[in-house]
């Protein structure tokens, strides 16, 4: 069993979406090369975000639009590795624990009290 790897790509590289697969342009390629990747292997970090995560294994062979296949090593050379600092996007909402009002104590500094109106 091979371990899944991840890279980060910009979503504006998507050239075509069939519903089952995405045709993604290869960054900084002047010949217009693109590759197909199954849609199950593409995860958008947040809705309407410009970044996406592409998942793959060492055994993947990416078919390109020019009829050739691209190896994993060549594929990895075009994209940034998935970094742990993007984990915040997977669980972006932190909900603090609710406070119990019966356990709260409020202390008021004596200097803040208006002693003339007592």
VEXKETI-479328 format. One line per 10 residues: number of its first residue (from 1); their letters; for each residue x, z, y of N, C-alpha, C, CB. Coordinates in Angstrom, 3 decimals. Glycine has a CB too. Example, Ala and Ser with C-alpha at 12.3 -4.5 7.8 and 13.67 -1.06 7.14 Angstrom:
% VEXKETI-479328
1 = AS = 13.190:7.800:-5.690:12.300:7.800:-4.500:13.200:7.800:-3.300:11.308:9.046:-4.473 ~ 12.850:7.080:-2.250:13.670:7.140:-1.060:12.900:7.870:0.030:14.084:5.725:-0.598
***
This chain:
% VEXKETI-479328
1 = XXXXXXXXXX = 0.840:0.000:-1.175:0.000:0.000:0.000:0.890:0.000:1.246:-0.958:1.219:-0.006 ~ 0.608:-0.885:2.131:1.412:-1.012:3.338:0.784:-0.221:4.483:1.567:-2.489:3.730 ~ 1.630:0.289:5.344:1.163:1.071:6.473:0.720:0.145:7.605:2.261:2.032:6.956 ~ -0.358:0.524:8.286:-0.851:-0.265:9.411:0.020:-0.015:10.627:-2.323:0.073:9.721 ~ 0.300:-1.088:11.356:1.062:-1.021:12.599:0.145:-1.471:13.730:2.360:-1.906:12.529 ~ 0.541:-1.141:14.946:-0.280:-1.494:16.108:0.599:-1.985:17.250:-1.125:-0.288:16.565 ~ 0.081:-2.947:17.997:0.718:-3.393:19.237:-0.347:-3.434:20.328:1.401:-4.798:19.059 ~ 0.106:-3.396:21.557:-0.781:-3.468:22.718:-0.727:-4.888:23.273:-0.376:-2.418:23.814 ~ -1.901:-5.428:23.632:-1.970:-6.749:24.248:-3.021:-6.715:25.358:-2.306:-7.850:23.188 ~ -2.911:-7.644:26.270:-3.903:-7.742:27.338:-5.078:-8.577:26.851:-3.284:-8.360:28.624
11 = XXXXXXXXXX = -6.279:-8.134:27.189:-7.471:-8.824:26.698:-7.681:-10.196:27.348:-8.688:-7.962:26.938 ~ -6.990:-10.472:28.451:-7.124:-11.793:29.056:-6.384:-12.872:28.260:-6.606:-11.762:30.483 ~ -5.690:-12.460:27.178:-5.035:-13.427:26.299:-5.998:-14.028:25.277:-3.873:-12.767:25.581 ~ -7.202:-13.483:25.188:-8.188:-14.022:24.246:-8.620:-15.400:24.723:-9.422:-13.071:24.110 ~ -8.420:-16.375:23.845:-8.766:-17.748:24.170:-10.152:-18.108:23.624:-7.708:-18.705:23.612 ~ -10.468:-17.552:22.448:-11.738:-17.869:21.815:-12.145:-16.733:20.888:-11.649:-19.198:21.041 ~ -13.449:-16.470:20.817:-13.995:-15.429:19.948:-15.081:-16.049:19.081:-14.558:-14.230:20.779 ~ -14.878:-16.049:17.753:-15.888:-16.608:16.846:-16.841:-15.544:16.328:-15.217:-17.302:15.673 ~ -16.552:-14.280:16.612:-17.317:-13.190:16.039:-16.609:-12.620:14.819:-18.719:-13.659:15.669 ~ -15.964:-13.469:14.053:-15.199:-13.023:12.888:-13.715:-12.925:13.182:-15.425:-13.962:11.727
21 = XXXXXXXXXX = -13.239:-13.683:14.153:-11.814:-13.706:14.484:-11.635:-14.044:15.960:-11.056:-14.729:13.596 ~ -10.465:-13.678:16.465:-10.082:-14.004:17.841:-8.914:-14.977:17.802:-9.710:-12.717:18.649 ~ -8.943:-15.949:18.703:-7.791:-16.813:18.944:-7.116:-16.238:20.186:-8.208:-18.353:19.136 ~ -5.891:-15.739:20.005:-5.188:-15.048:21.087:-3.949:-15.837:21.480:-4.803:-13.607:20.666 ~ -3.829:-16.084:22.785:-2.667:-16.803:23.297:-1.412:-15.965:23.129:-2.865:-17.177:24.773 ~ -0.323:-16.624:22.816:0.966:-15.943:22.719:1.518:-15.800:24.137:1.971:-16.730:21.785 ~ 1.853:-14.580:24.553:2.324:-14.372:25.929:3.595:-15.161:26.239:2.574:-12.893:26.172 ~ 3.650:-15.664:27.463:4.825:-16.374:27.992:5.246:-17.552:27.115:5.990:-15.410:28.134 ~ 4.274:-18.252:26.549:4.557:-19.418:25.725:4.051:-20.644:26.474:3.895:-19.298:24.305 ~ 4.943:-21.523:26.868:4.583:-22.671:27.699:3.887:-23.775:26.905:5.821:-23.230:28.365
31 = XXXXXXXXXX = 4.002:-23.746:25.586:3.388:-24.787:24.768:1.923:-24.492:24.466:4.156:-24.946:23.474 ~ 1.413:-23.351:24.890:0.012:-23.012:24.664:-0.291:-22.553:23.249:-0.839:-24.184:24.984 ~ 0.733:-22.067:22.547:0.511:-21.579:21.184:-0.387:-20.348:21.206:1.853:-21.252:20.494 ~ -1.196:-20.237:20.166:-2.087:-19.096:19.993:-2.179:-18.804:18.504:-3.505:-19.370:20.610 ~ -2.656:-17.623:18.157:-2.788:-17.252:16.749:-4.166:-16.642:16.503:-1.671:-16.259:16.334 ~ -4.592:-16.709:15.263:-5.866:-16.137:14.849:-5.631:-14.752:14.275:-6.574:-17.044:13.818 ~ -6.527:-13.819:14.601:-6.486:-12.471:14.034:-7.931:-12.049:13.769:-5.749:-11.448:15.001 ~ -8.199:-11.426:12.617:-9.568:-10.985:12.321:-10.089:-10.007:13.372:-9.625:-10.334:10.938 ~ -11.358:-10.103:13.694:-11.926:-9.229:14.733:-11.889:-7.762:14.326:-13.364:-9.639:15.040 ~ -11.871:-7.475:13.027:-11.774:-6.087:12.582:-10.421:-5.467:12.924:-12.013:-6.003:11.086
41 = XXXXXXXXXX = -9.439:-6.297:13.207:-8.093:-5.814:13.529:-7.868:-5.690:15.031:-7.052:-6.743:12.934 ~ -8.902:-5.936:15.824:-8.793:-5.851:17.279:-9.662:-4.704:17.772:-9.208:-7.191:17.956 ~ -9.057:-3.812:18.534:-9.782:-2.664:19.071:-9.555:-2.628:20.579:-9.319:-1.323:18.393 ~ -10.647:-2.645:21.327:-10.534:-2.541:22.777:-10.441:-1.062:23.134:-11.748:-3.225:23.500 ~ -9.492:-0.741:23.988:-9.214:0.656:24.306:-10.428:1.300:24.961:-7.985:0.770:25.226 ~ -11.003:0.645:25.928:-12.249:1.075:26.550:-13.058:-0.165:26.863:-11.992:1.923:27.836 ~ -14.353:-0.016:26.953:-15.196:-1.143:27.306:-14.776:-1.652:28.689:-16.706:-0.742:27.285 ~ -14.662:-2.941:28.821:-14.272:-3.615:30.062:-12.844:-3.298:30.489:-15.220:-3.233:31.168 ~ -12.011:-2.830:29.556:-10.620:-2.561:29.883:-9.800:-3.826:29.642:-10.071:-1.372:29.046 ~ -8.655:-3.928:30.254:-7.839:-5.128:30.115:-6.819:-5.012:28.986:-7.128:-5.418:31.415
51 = XXXXXXXXXX = -6.817:-3.911:28.272:-5.874:-3.763:27.157:-6.624:-3.643:25.839:-4.969:-2.534:27.368 ~ -5.963:-4.120:24.776:-6.533:-4.013:23.436:-5.412:-3.695:22.458:-7.274:-5.324:23.029 ~ -5.794:-3.158:21.310:-4.848:-2.811:20.258:-5.041:-3.797:19.118:-5.041:-1.334:19.773 ~ -3.947:-4.418:18.681:-3.975:-5.334:17.547:-3.334:-4.623:16.361:-3.234:-6.683:17.875 ~ -4.073:-4.499:15.252:-3.580:-3.817:14.055:-3.200:-4.844:13.001:-4.641:-2.837:13.500 ~ -2.144:-4.543:12.242:-1.659:-5.471:11.219:-0.766:-4.705:10.249:-0.885:-6.671:11.862 ~ -0.421:-5.343:9.147:0.514:-4.761:8.186:1.720:-5.685:8.054:-0.168:-4.533:6.799 ~ 2.698:-5.262:7.279:3.899:-6.084:7.058:3.586:-7.364:6.290:4.954:-5.281:6.303 ~ 2.454:-7.396:5.617:2.117:-8.553:4.783:1.275:-9.597:5.506:1.387:-8.094:3.556 ~ 0.956:-9.358:6.774:0.162:-10.325:7.528:0.959:-11.595:7.780:-0.304:-9.721:8.856
61 = XXXXXXXXXX = 0.274:-12.714:7.747:0.805:-13.994:8.228:-0.217:-14.518:9.218:1.068:-15.030:7.041 ~ 0.211:-14.742:10.420:-0.693:-15.165:11.476:-0.715:-16.691:11.545:-0.271:-14.558:12.837 ~ -1.897:-17.271:11.399:-2.037:-18.718:11.537:-2.084:-19.067:13.016:-3.309:-19.235:10.806 ~ -1.309:-20.071:13.391:-1.294:-20.496:14.794:-2.144:-21.748:14.957:0.156:-20.757:15.281 ~ -2.447:-22.059:16.210:-3.291:-23.223:16.485:-2.562:-24.551:16.290:-3.820:-23.146:17.895 ~ -1.257:-24.513:16.054:-0.526:-25.755:15.784:-0.321:-25.976:14.275:0.836:-25.730:16.501 ~ -1.045:-25.187:13.450:-1.011:-25.381:12.005:0.107:-24.670:11.275:-0.915:-26.803:11.721 ~ 0.903:-23.910:11.971:2.012:-23.182:11.343:1.611:-21.720:11.144:3.309:-23.285:12.208 ~ 2.467:-20.971:10.459:2.247:-19.533:10.327:3.341:-18.790:11.075:2.214:-19.106:8.836 ~ 2.973:-17.634:11.579:3.898:-16.808:12.338:4.145:-15.533:11.537:3.342:-16.488:13.770
71 = XXXXXXXXXX = 5.391:-15.169:11.365:5.740:-13.962:10.614:5.474:-12.721:11.452:7.214:-14.002:10.174 ~ 5.481:-11.576:10.802:5.280:-10.305:11.492:6.402:-10.048:12.492:5.197:-9.153:10.481 ~ 7.632:-10.367:12.130:8.759:-10.152:13.050:8.607:-10.971:14.325:10.079:-10.505:12.366 ~ 8.207:-12.232:14.178:7.999:-13.074:15.359:6.838:-12.531:16.188:7.727:-14.545:14.945 ~ 5.769:-12.118:15.514:4.596:-11.558:16.186:4.975:-10.320:17.003:3.507:-11.202:15.156 ~ 5.750:-9.416:16.409:6.143:-8.186:17.099:7.039:-8.444:18.300:6.846:-7.264:16.142 ~ 7.752:-9.557:18.300:8.641:-9.849:19.430:7.858:-10.201:20.698:9.584:-10.997:19.070 ~ 6.604:-10.582:20.562:5.799:-10.974:21.721:5.035:-9.815:22.366:4.824:-12.036:21.311 ~ 4.850:-8.714:21.642:3.985:-7.642:22.131:4.709:-6.308:22.158:2.738:-7.535:21.270 ~ 4.191:-5.392:22.983:4.726:-4.031:23.067:4.174:-3.207:21.911:4.370:-3.370:24.434
81 = XXXXXXXXXX = 5.003:-2.326:21.413:4.564:-1.423:20.352:3.519:-0.459:20.890:5.758:-0.647:19.761 ~ 2.630:-0.067:20.018:1.617:0.929:20.368:2.318:2.257:20.597:0.525:1.055:19.252 ~ 2.106:2.848:21.757:2.760:4.107:22.099:1.748:5.245:22.061:3.426:4.021:23.490 ~ 2.230:6.429:21.818:1.344:7.579:21.681:0.637:7.931:22.989:2.128:8.773:21.189 ~ 1.186:7.510:24.140:0.515:7.865:25.381:-0.797:7.132:25.558:1.409:7.584:26.549 ~ -1.082:6.137:24.723:-2.380:5.485:24.770:-3.416:6.250:23.963:-2.271:4.061:24.261 ~ -3.030:7.305:23.262:-3.988:8.095:22.493:-5.050:8.721:23.382:-3.268:9.178:21.716 ~ -4.728:8.932:24.648:-5.707:9.525:25.547:-6.930:8.632:25.693:-5.084:9.786:26.910 ~ -6.778:7.325:25.484:-7.914:6.424:25.587:-8.855:6.541:24.389:-7.430:4.999:25.722 ~ -8.335:6.979:23.257:-9.178:7.103:22.084:-10.156:8.262:22.234:-8.326:7.288:20.838
91 = XXXXXXXXXX = -9.760:9.321:22.911:-10.624:10.474:23.173:-10.519:10.827:24.649:-10.235:11.697:22.277 ~ -11.048:9.966:25.529:-10.800:10.171:26.959:-11.545:11.351:27.569:-11.167:8.939:27.702 ~ -12.620:11.842:26.947:-13.422:12.896:27.554:-13.045:14.237:26.935:-14.936:12.614:27.377 ~ -12.591:15.132:27.773:-12.306:16.496:27.328:-13.416:17.380:27.868:-10.885:16.991:27.813 ~ -14.142:18.001:26.981:-15.236:18.872:27.394:-14.782:20.325:27.240:-16.531:18.593:26.554 ~ -14.662:21.033:28.358:-14.237:22.431:28.266:-15.329:23.282:27.619:-13.887:22.983:29.665 ~ -14.909:24.384:27.088:-15.839:25.295:26.438:-16.774:25.901:27.483:-15.077:26.404:25.673 ~ -18.039:26.033:27.150:-19.014:26.596:28.081:-18.725:28.077:28.305:-20.452:26.399:27.553 ~ -18.928:28.528:29.538:-18.709:29.931:29.876:-19.970:30.740:29.586:-18.298:30.078:31.359 ~ -19.773:31.953:29.130:-20.884:32.863:28.886:-21.046:33.727:30.137:-20.641:33.746:27.598
101 = XXXXXXXXXX = -22.155:33.576:30.881:-22.313:34.317:32.140:-22.332:35.835:31.948:-23.588:33.886:32.828 ~ -22.749:36.316:30.794:-22.807:37.770:30.585:-21.415:38.390:30.496:-23.592:38.087:29.314 ~ -20.408:37.578:30.240:-19.049:38.090:30.103:-18.207:37.906:31.363:-18.370:37.417:28.947 ~ -18.799:37.368:32.404:-18.062:37.135:33.643:-18.080:38.380:34.519:-18.651:35.940:34.405 ~ -16.983:38.649:35.164:-16.904:39.716:36.162:-16.373:39.115:37.450:-15.996:40.898:35.674 ~ -16.961:39.545:38.523:-16.550:39.022:39.832:-16.008:40.180:40.643:-17.740:38.317:40.579 ~ -14.812:40.024:41.137:-14.182:41.038:41.973:-14.036:40.461:43.370:-12.796:41.483:41.395 ~ -14.445:41.249:44.352:-14.363:40.809:45.748:-13.328:41.676:46.456:-15.763:40.900:46.465 ~ -12.432:41.040:47.151:-11.401:41.737:47.903:-12.052:42.459:49.087:-10.297:40.747:48.389 ~ -11.709:43.705:49.295:-12.298:44.504:50.377:-12.048:43.904:51.749:-11.750:45.911:50.340
111 = XXXXXXXX = -10.974:43.195:51.920:-10.668:42.608:53.232:-11.652:41.494:53.599:-9.236:42.060:53.243 ~ -12.331:40.985:52.606:-13.301:39.908:52.879:-14.673:40.445:53.284:-13.450:39.016:51.650 ~ -14.924:41.709:53.062:-16.206:42.297:53.391:-16.316:42.563:54.881:-16.414:43.579:52.611 ~ -17.471:42.321:55.433:-17.727:42.568:56.842:-18.170:44.011:56.981:-18.797:41.585:57.416 ~ -17.300:44.897:57.460:-17.593:46.328:57.514:-18.403:46.718:58.742:-16.309:47.113:57.490 ~ -18.488:45.890:59.742:-19.236:46.224:60.948:-20.738:46.179:60.698:-18.866:45.273:62.078 ~ -21.203:45.340:59.800:-22.640:45.200:59.573:-23.151:46.147:58.497:-22.965:43.776:59.190 ~ -22.342:47.058:58.012:-22.807:47.992:56.967:-23.625:49.090:57.513:-21.663:48.574:56.225
***
